[in-house]
Amino acid sequence: MSTGYANLRNHLEKTHKEQYRQLCEENGWDCATGPKVAGPTIGDNRKQALPLFSPEAFLEYLVRFVTADDQVRLRSVTV
């Protein structure tokens, strides 16, 4: 689970080819693989932020989602 550069690299190659090639040369990047990422990736940070699974944790997060999402609509019933 790490972030990728495929879509960004494809966009740069198609839309900004000359600028991308120039930046690759200036920074010593391999344009075939893109720039190297230093430090933890977003995927690494997400892994650290996840709590261990338990039924209690699941219920807590489910309650948080339902209360924050607020898709429940109360309808008054008239006869």
N, C-alpha and C positions, 0 to 999 in steps of 0.2 A: 504494500500500500504506500507507494510514494508518488509524488507528483511527477508528471511527465511534461515534456516539451514538444511532443509530436504536433499537436494542433498549432501551437504558437510558431514552431519552426516552419510548418507548412504555410502558414499565413505570411511569414516573413519572406520565405522563398518565392511565393507567388506574387506578393504585393510590393515588397520592398527589397527586391533581390540585391540591388547594388549596395544599398546602405547596410544590409545584413552581411554581405560578403566583406565589406570594408570593416565593419565592427569585428568580425571574426578574425581578420588579419591583424587589426590593431591590438586586440586582446589575446591573441594567440589561441583562439578557440578552434576546435575541429568543427567545421561547419556541418559535417555529416552527423555529428552527435550533439552539437549545441554546447553552450557554456556549462561548466561544471558547477554544481551547487555545493556551497560550503555550509556546514552546519546542518542542523536537523531540518528535515523536510516537513511540509504540512502534514503528510501522512504519519510521520513519526510523532508529531505533536498530538495528533488525534488519538493515536494509540495510548499515549501517556494519560490523556484526559479521560479515557473511558474507565468507569468503575468496574470492578469484578462483577460478574453476573450473579444475581441471586433473585429469588422470587420477590423478596422485599424491595430490592433496588428497582426491579422491573415495575412493580406496582407504584413506587414513588415517582419514577420518571413518567409512567403512564398518566398518573394524576396530574403531574406538572404539565404534560402536553395537553391534556383535555382542558384544564383550566386556562392555559395560555392561549390555546387555539380558539376557544369560545365559538364553536360552530353550532352550539345548541340554541334552538329558537323555541321559546315558549309560545304556544298558541292558546288563545283563550277559546274555549269551546262553548258555543251558545246553542241552545236547543230551541 
